[in-house]
Amino acid sequence: MKKFIILSALLFSATNIFAQIEDYNVRRIEVEPSFGMGRGLEMALEVRNNINAYWDVGVRASISNVGYNSVIVSDYNFARPNKNFLFFAGAGLGLGAYDESDYVDGPTGTSTQLKFVPRAGVELFQHVRLTLNLNTYNFSSIYPIVSLGIVFGGGRK
């Protein structure tokens, strides 16, 4: 558990850990509605605050045929100024509720559990994001979701 707390603190710190030579201004707030496929269709809305050109922190809420969740997310953007794509990697931590009836024998209901989401992806032309989320509930079940989102705001000024 101590390792998890230390790792989470490093992932969610808003300091600029990696030195970058180039620097450029980005718009402060970005909103991303997205659709994804995993265990089923997932719809999500994410609002992020760009702390600087390389780091953002935000909130993601999603709903699917399995359940719903809300997660605090943070991404490090491997920024490449004057390019039409950039790679990012990050993680999220929050709560998720899902229906256990498809996965457990016997009478079940909706279960609320801790959710950890490592993720990575690519942003194309400052407005389209393709993301791979590895959703884990209580660190016991892992399932991937690939999502496609449209970003409003954000990007270079």
C-alpha positions as CSV (number, residue, x, y, z in Angstrom):
1,M,0.0,0.0,0.0
2,K,2.9,2.4,0.7
3,K,4.2,1.8,-2.8
4,F,0.8,2.6,-4.2
5,I,0.6,5.9,-2.3
6,I,4.1,6.9,-3.3
7,L,3.4,6.1,-7.0
8,S,0.1,8.0,-6.9
9,A,1.8,11.0,-5.4
10,L,4.3,11.0,-8.2
11,L,1.7,10.6,-10.9
12,F,-0.5,13.4,-9.5
13,S,2.1,15.9,-8.7
14,A,1.8,19.0,-10.7
15,T,5.5,19.7,-10.9
16,N,7.4,19.7,-14.2
17,I,9.6,16.6,-13.5
18,F,11.0,16.3,-17.0
19,A,13.1,19.1,-18.4
20,Q,11.9,20.3,-21.7
21,I,13.8,22.8,-23.9
22,E,10.9,24.1,-26.0
23,D,8.1,25.9,-24.2
24,Y,4.8,27.2,-25.7
25,N,1.5,28.5,-24.3
26,V,-1.6,26.3,-24.2
27,R,-5.2,27.2,-23.5
28,R,-6.0,26.6,-19.8
29,I,-9.2,24.5,-19.9
30,E,-10.2,21.7,-22.2
31,V,-13.4,19.5,-22.3
32,E,-13.5,16.1,-24.0
33,P,-16.6,14.1,-24.6
34,S,-15.6,10.5,-25.7
35,F,-17.0,7.2,-26.7
36,G,-15.2,3.9,-26.0
37,M,-15.4,0.2,-26.3
38,G,-14.4,-2.3,-23.7
39,R,-16.8,-4.7,-22.0
40,G,-19.4,-2.6,-23.8
41,L,-20.0,0.9,-25.0
42,E,-18.8,3.6,-22.7
43,M,-19.7,7.3,-22.8
44,A,-17.5,9.8,-20.9
45,L,-17.0,13.4,-20.2
46,E,-13.6,14.7,-19.1
47,V,-12.7,18.3,-18.0
48,R,-9.0,19.1,-17.7
49,N,-6.9,22.0,-16.5
50,N,-3.6,22.5,-18.3
51,I,-1.2,23.5,-15.6
52,N,1.5,24.0,-18.2
53,A,2.2,22.8,-21.7
54,Y,3.2,19.3,-20.4
55,W,1.0,18.6,-17.4
56,D,-2.8,18.5,-17.0
57,V,-5.2,17.5,-14.1
58,G,-8.9,16.9,-14.4
59,V,-12.0,14.9,-13.7
60,R,-13.5,12.1,-15.8
61,A,-17.1,10.8,-15.4
62,S,-18.3,7.9,-17.5
63,I,-21.2,5.6,-17.8
64,S,-21.5,2.2,-19.6
65,N,-23.7,-0.9,-19.7
66,V,-21.5,-2.2,-16.8
67,G,-21.8,0.8,-14.5
68,Y,-20.7,4.3,-13.9
69,N,-17.6,6.0,-12.3
70,S,-15.8,9.2,-11.6
71,V,-12.1,9.5,-11.6
72,I,-9.5,12.3,-11.0
73,V,-7.0,12.1,-13.8
74,S,-3.6,13.5,-14.6
75,D,-1.6,13.3,-17.8
76,Y,1.9,14.1,-18.9
77,N,2.0,15.3,-22.5
78,F,5.1,14.6,-24.4
79,A,4.7,17.9,-26.3
80,R,6.1,18.4,-29.7
81,P,5.5,22.0,-30.8
82,N,4.7,22.6,-34.4
83,K,3.6,19.0,-34.8
84,N,0.1,17.7,-35.4
85,F,0.2,14.9,-32.8
86,L,1.5,14.4,-29.3
87,F,1.7,11.4,-27.1
88,F,0.5,11.4,-23.5
89,A,0.5,9.0,-20.5
90,G,-1.1,9.3,-17.1
91,A,-3.4,7.8,-14.6
92,G,-6.6,8.2,-12.7
93,L,-7.9,7.4,-9.3
94,G,-11.5,7.4,-8.1
95,L,-14.7,5.3,-7.4
96,G,-16.6,3.1,-9.8
97,A,-19.9,1.3,-9.4
98,Y,-20.7,-1.6,-11.6
99,D,-23.3,-4.4,-11.8
100,E,-21.9,-7.7,-10.6
101,S,-24.7,-9.8,-12.0
102,D,-22.7,-10.6,-15.2
103,Y,-19.6,-11.7,-13.4
104,V,-20.6,-13.5,-10.2
105,D,-22.9,-16.4,-9.7
106,G,-25.9,-16.0,-7.3
107,P,-27.8,-12.9,-6.1
108,T,-25.8,-9.7,-6.7
109,G,-26.2,-6.0,-7.0
110,T,-24.3,-2.9,-7.7
111,S,-20.9,-2.7,-6.1
112,T,-18.9,0.5,-5.5
113,Q,-15.1,0.0,-5.5
114,L,-11.8,1.9,-5.8
115,K,-10.9,2.4,-9.4
116,F,-7.3,2.9,-10.7
117,V,-6.8,3.8,-14.4
118,P,-3.4,3.9,-16.0
119,R,-3.7,5.3,-19.5
120,A,-1.9,6.4,-22.6
121,G,-2.7,7.7,-26.0
122,V,-2.2,10.2,-28.8
123,E,-3.7,13.5,-29.5
124,L,-4.1,14.4,-33.2
125,F,-4.4,17.9,-34.6
126,Q,-5.0,19.3,-31.1
127,H,-8.7,18.1,-31.1
128,V,-8.9,14.3,-31.5
129,R,-7.7,12.0,-28.7
130,L,-7.3,8.2,-29.0
131,T,-6.9,6.8,-25.5
132,L,-6.2,3.3,-24.0
133,N,-7.5,3.1,-20.4
134,L,-6.7,0.0,-18.3
135,N,-9.5,0.0,-15.8
136,T,-8.9,-1.8,-12.5
137,Y,-11.5,-2.3,-9.7
138,N,-9.8,-2.8,-6.3
139,F,-6.7,-4.0,-8.2
140,S,-8.4,-7.3,-8.8
141,S,-10.1,-7.1,-12.2
142,I,-8.4,-5.4,-15.2
143,Y,-10.2,-4.5,-18.4
144,P,-9.1,-2.2,-21.2
145,I,-11.2,0.5,-22.9
146,V,-10.2,2.2,-26.1
147,S,-11.9,5.6,-26.5
148,L,-12.1,8.3,-29.2
149,G,-12.7,11.8,-28.0
150,I,-13.1,15.3,-29.4
151,V,-11.3,18.0,-27.4
152,F,-12.9,21.5,-27.1
153,G,-10.4,24.1,-25.9
154,G,-6.8,23.2,-25.0
155,G,-4.2,23.2,-27.7
156,R,-1.7,25.9,-28.5
157,K,-2.7,29.6,-28.2
